[in-house]
Amino acid sequence: MPDNLNIAIKKSSEIWTNPILRWAGSKKKLLPILLKNIPNNINRYVEPFCGSACLFFALRPQKAILSDLNNELMHTYAQLKKHPKILHRLASSYSTENEEYLRIRAQNPEALTPIDRAARFIYLNRHCFNGVYRTNRQGQFNVPQGNRTGAFPESKHFLRCSIALRDAELKACNYKTIITRVKKGDFVYLDPPYAKADSRNRGEYGPKSFTYADLPDMLSQLAEINRSGATFLFSYCLEPNHIEYFRENWNVEVIKVQRHVAGFSKHRNKVSEILVSNRKITV
């Protein structure tokens, strides 16, 4: 039986839960608009660039596929799904002193137990600069510690995220692999890393992550989703070179979004982004 996701949301003014991770490009501020654009009846929720999975945790769909190219991220979700209380206890037990942060950052995650590996990822994510995920050429996480990182999520928050993940399939893979599995009646939310033609890739999302050069291929993937009979919603930065293509083929809305990932607060201004869908968009 299809899930009546919008009906469930309208019955309560509160979302199911917030994500436990901080993430560059989080869509927390856009949730009211995103929620309006999910069909009332869907068979499955699919998110190929899940990151902090903000929309997923707000909805708590009964059937879902979450995927991301980031192996450490998806490993962490797998452990959160099974061991929320233990994971919270471990991740919150480390000192926030810079010396401890550097010690944990220097650990080889592959040498740790599965639960310790996930706790390390959460600790670094919660205490690093701006919640950015970046690695060097050797694949080692190298983001410095941040100053204003916010309060660490409570144990009950981990538990709610774990409950949401119970019926979700988790995959660490390229987004195109997941799109081949999309079927009629699915809802697909695509929120790849943003980049413009003249922007430099600083590795904020890890090696081999989505870049501006991948955008033309993404356009063909949206067409594949549409042919499958699924509904898609695609978020991206406003790019003049492609905006007309989107408008010729799909429904497009330009929205203003508060920018959070910037070195200094004075640069965190509102920027223009686009929402693209194969159904009418409500803003």
Phi, psi and omega in degrees: 000134180293153181273132176270075188294313181297322179298317180297320180293319183292337180287341181227142178278354183252144173284166181297307176192161173273158176292156177272348183258147169270144185208136175299128180084017179303144183258026181302318181291337183265000185307316180303322179286316182299319182296329178293339188252024173257127181304150179299325182236117175227153177274327186200145176261131182230128179225102185282344176237069196289326180051235179281355177056042184303312181292320179301312182290334176291324184273317190054061178293151183281344178216127186203157168237123174246133179215160177196153179287343183280106182298320182295321178298310183291327174297319180296318178296323178297320178287323178297323179299322186264325190226060185298318183291316179296318182296319178296316182299317180290310185294331181269356185273342183286149176291150178265007176295146183300325179299319178290320178302314181293325178297313181291321179298327182284348181295148173274111185301329182289345179269356182266164172291159180306318182287322177293325178297317179291320179297321177300314182299315181294316180301311180296320179297317183287335186246359180277173181292118174060015181066024183280138172254116181215140178233159175275187184293341177271003179081015181267131179298128186226022180282133179289167178289143178265170181260311181254091186252355179080171181287146178286137181301147179284165181301321181294334177291317176300319182295318180295321176296321179298318179298318180298328184277351187304319183254022179256137173272130185248129182224137172257100184196174176292147184300329182293331177297319180288322181298329178296343181262357182292138183232169177303135179092352177283156169244124184245120176253120182244118180226072183288164174305137182275142175200141175254171186302325185259007182273148181267136179281111182262006177076025184297339183246012178096169181294147177063022179284168182298132179232178180302325181296339181273352186299316177303322178292325177298323179301320179289329178291325176297322178296323178295318178299317180298318180294334180287345182093008178269164174259137177236153171228122187240127177254138175199163176290153181291118182235107184305329183292342183236352184300323181291324177299313180301316183293331179286332187249330187225176173277133185227138172228136176263130182231159177261133183229139177287126179276132182249331184268099176202150184297327182229145186300330182294342179266359182271072183261175174284135180236161180270133175230167178238148168247132181235136180208159175266016170222166182302137182260133176251127180239000000 
